[in-house]
Amino acid sequence: MKAIRGATTISADTPAEIKDAVGELLIQMREQNGLTDENMICILFSNTSDIKSAYPAKAAREAGFYSCALFSSLEPEIEGALPLCIRVMILAEIENPVPVYLRGAANLRKDLKKFAVALDGPSGSGKSTVAKMLARKLNILYLDTGAMYRACALKAIGEKVERFTEDAVAPLIENISLNIQYTDGAQRTILDGEDVSEKIRRPEVSMAASAISALPCVRKKMVEMQREIARKMSCVLDGRDIGTHVLPDAPFKFFVTASSRVRAKRRYDELRQKGYDVEYDNVLQEIEERDYNDSHRAFSPLRQAEDAVVVNTDEMNAQEVLDFIVRKIQEKV
Ligand SMILES: O=C(O)C(=O)C[C@]1(C(=O)O)C=C[C@@H](O)C=C1
């Protein structure tokens, strides 16, 4: 069992304000922590003594939190404390609690301020491996943007779209019901109410995802969603244009790269290990072609942000890259 903290503020002591602020806080805590009626045990509230018009617990029930025990109490009256503040502690059977501090309460725990880490780089640079390790190390989320493009592809396949053109795909994507949820630190991809986290790994979806992700209408919509997620929670994102386009204000940006020779050797070893009979020279040629296409495509090309720290992984293994990045982040905070 874990304890999840949260807090928020209201601008005036009215039942409507309390209902609104408590509802918003609990819904974000539920989304970010993968809370369900089954894994939630209880919600404890405290309010500052300037709140007298309604119980925060009542607002929780009104927001749909019926199944667990609720309790309200009074926060100690400390001089200079933040006024009109409602604090929450949820006990739940989860692994990685993500605290949520909203509105004026965001300043209570400056150490918990949300931040994003952008890892960009060419394919084969090892950025996804390092992104996952980094998210685990910092106890923040790894936003698998690839899964989002795969979900778009699954949608198009389900709707029997034959050619992935802007005209055919745009209407589907415009109203797509795609939800990214986190359960015990793992991303679940929910499409039209169905958990498609496994389905999107099928080979036919991989092929379609690569084609569909090149469409501007798809990228635009997914980038909006990625920004929205990064606004709500700290996360690590990897890609080709995270630091330049998706999150240009990310405080930590890294450009993870390696020479095409080294990346080709890594890919060659990986394919050989899987039993594929490939030639090194062909793998190298493919990598170089892909680099060219990635950096020359019109929409979302691979670019290094001016303020990104370059990490050349030619002579480094994944653990060394992780240590280097963590050191750089610590130096900056
Ligand atoms: O986390 C909060 O809500 C705070 O205001 C911080 C803090 C603390 O100092 O740790 C202070 C008072 C609360 O009762 C609980 C925690």
The ligand as an SDF file (V2000), in Angstrom:
LIG
                    3D

 16 16  0  0  0  0  0  0  0  0999 V2000
    2.4850   18.9360    1.3080 O   0  0  0  0  0  0  0  0  0  0  0  0
    1.8250   19.8770    1.7520 C   0  0  0  0  0  0  0  0  0  0  0  0
    0.6280   20.0200    1.5420 O   0  0  0  0  0  0  0  0  0  0  0  0
    2.5170   20.8850    2.5700 C   0  0  0  0  0  0  0  0  0  0  0  0
    1.9810   21.9200    2.8370 O   0  0  0  0  0  0  0  0  0  0  0  0
    3.8540   20.5490    3.0880 C   0  0  0  0  0  0  0  0  0  0  0  0
    3.7710   19.9570    4.4760 C   0  0  0  0  0  0  0  0  0  0  0  0
    5.2390   19.6350    4.8180 C   0  0  0  0  0  0  0  0  0  0  0  0
    5.9200   20.4990    5.3530 O   0  0  0  0  0  0  0  0  0  0  0  0
    5.6820   18.5190    4.4680 O   0  0  0  0  0  0  0  0  0  0  0  0
    3.1830   20.9310    5.4170 C   0  0  0  0  0  0  0  0  0  0  0  0
    1.9340   20.8160    5.9680 C   0  0  0  0  0  0  0  0  0  0  0  0
    1.0520   19.6830    5.6540 C   0  0  0  0  0  0  0  0  0  0  0  0
    0.2230   19.2900    6.7140 O   0  0  0  0  0  0  0  0  0  0  0  0
    1.7620   18.5750    5.0560 C   0  0  0  0  0  0  0  0  0  0  0  0
    2.9940   18.7010    4.4680 C   0  0  0  0  0  0  0  0  0  0  0  0
  1  2  2  0
  2  3  1  0
  2  4  1  0
  4  5  2  0
  4  6  1  0
  6  7  1  0
  7  8  1  0
  7 11  1  0
  7 16  1  0
  8  9  2  0
  8 10  1  0
 11 12  2  0
 12 13  1  0
 13 14  1  0
 13 15  1  0
 15 16  2  0
M  END
$$$$
